[in-house]
Amino acid sequence: MLLTVRKCDFIYDCNFAHQRFVLDTPLKIGNVKFSQEDLVIPVSGVPIRVIRSYDSLDRNKDGDFGFGWSYSLANMDFKIDESRTDLYAQDEGVTDSVRVGNNYNRNVIITMPDGSKPMFMFYTEQITCPQNVGNPSVKCSLARFESPTGVNATLTTKEDEIWYPVYGDCGI
């Protein structure tokens, strides 16, 4: 190998020194990856993160921050623990989705800002129907989520999600 050292006092006044050497080491240089969180924007208490990453295998690809660099936006991600399939309408594309199989729970898995993925268990709470006029024996279901043990977070619906009985009179 050849080591070259350059010392410049001014732009045009440079001195060079060259030395040949043999590097005898078991060290093997491989793929180098590096990620750096550059920006955190809190939006309604949920952080959105801008993450810049370098990958030496992509060193010839010109990315947003230079050769070998890419970026990603990260925030809390969620997944409903159920299987769904898209419904298509002729000449309209995807119009809706429906649950398939026999997995009818609505547990929610959330990717938290620290990278953990707790599952919030879905359950229903029996309540007297809010619009019930004169028949307190008719019950409705209120959607709720139970936080996992050790998770200091709660998951709620934006508004109370009330499921009315299919059969029966809620006074509506």
C-alpha positions, -999 to 999 in steps of 0.1 A, spaced: 0 0 0 11 36 -5 5 63 22 6 99 9 7 129 32 1 164 20 9 196 39 -1 230 24 9 263 38 -11 282 12 -30 271 -18 1 268 -41 27 259 -15 23 222 -8 47 194 2 41 157 -2 56 127 14 51 91 2 58 59 21 51 23 10 39 -1 38 24 -36 43 -7 -38 65 -6 -72 83 -39 -74 103 -68 -99 106 -92 -69 105 -117 -72 76 -136 -42 66 -172 -49 56 -205 -31 51 -208 1 72 -242 14 82 -250 44 103 -282 62 113 -287 95 129 -319 111 142 -318 147 129 -351 162 139 -381 154 162 -414 172 157 -440 167 184 -475 165 168 -503 161 194 -479 144 218 -467 119 192 -432 126 178 -424 124 141 -387 117 136 -365 125 106 -338 98 105 -308 101 81 -289 68 73 -257 59 55 -250 25 39 -217 18 23 -233 -7 -1 -252 22 -16 -221 45 -18 -226 48 -56 -263 59 -53 -269 96 -51 -294 101 -22 -311 131 -7 -280 139 15 -253 127 -9 -239 94 -21 -249 65 1 -273 85 22 -311 82 26 -337 94 50 -369 82 65 -398 97 85 -407 76 115 -437 80 138 -459 57 158 -473 30 136 -502 8 144 -517 -25 132 -551 -40 139 -547 -77 148 -570 -90 121 -569 -102 85 -586 -80 59 -590 -80 21 -599 -51 -2 -633 -48 -19 -633 -36 -55 -660 -19 -74 -660 -21 -112 -641 9 -127 -637 25 -93 -608 5 -78 -606 -2 -40 -638 10 -23 -635 -6 12 -621 -36 30 -636 -65 49 -624 -87 77 -616 -123 65 -611 -155 85 -623 -162 120 -601 -136 138 -627 -112 150 -608 -94 177 -598 -57 174 -566 -58 193 -542 -30 183 -504 -33 181 -487 1 183 -450 9 175 -441 33 203 -415 60 199 -389 38 217 -394 10 192 -414 -13 215 -446 -29 201 -472 -35 228 -506 -50 220 -536 -32 235 -563 -58 241 -598 -50 229 -628 -56 250 -664 -43 254 -680 -29 285 -717 -34 289 -736 -2 295 -772 10 295 -779 23 260 -776 62 261 -807 68 240 -827 43 260 -860 57 271 -876 37 298 -860 3 294 -827 0 314 -825 -37 309 -814 -32 273 -776 -31 272 -752 -17 246 -715 -24 243 -688 3 247 -655 -3 229 -625 -2 253 -587 -11 251 -566 -25 280 -530 -14 282 -504 -41 285 -487 -47 319 -458 -23 323 -470 1 295 -477 36 308 -500 46 279 -537 44 271 -555 38 239 -590 52 235 -614 59 206 -618 96 196 -654 95 208 -672 67 227 -678 39 202 -711 24 212 -724 -8 196 -762 -10 198 -778 -44 199 -789 -58 166 -821 -71 182 -839 -52 209 -852 -18 216 -828 9 227 -855 36 225 -840 50 193 
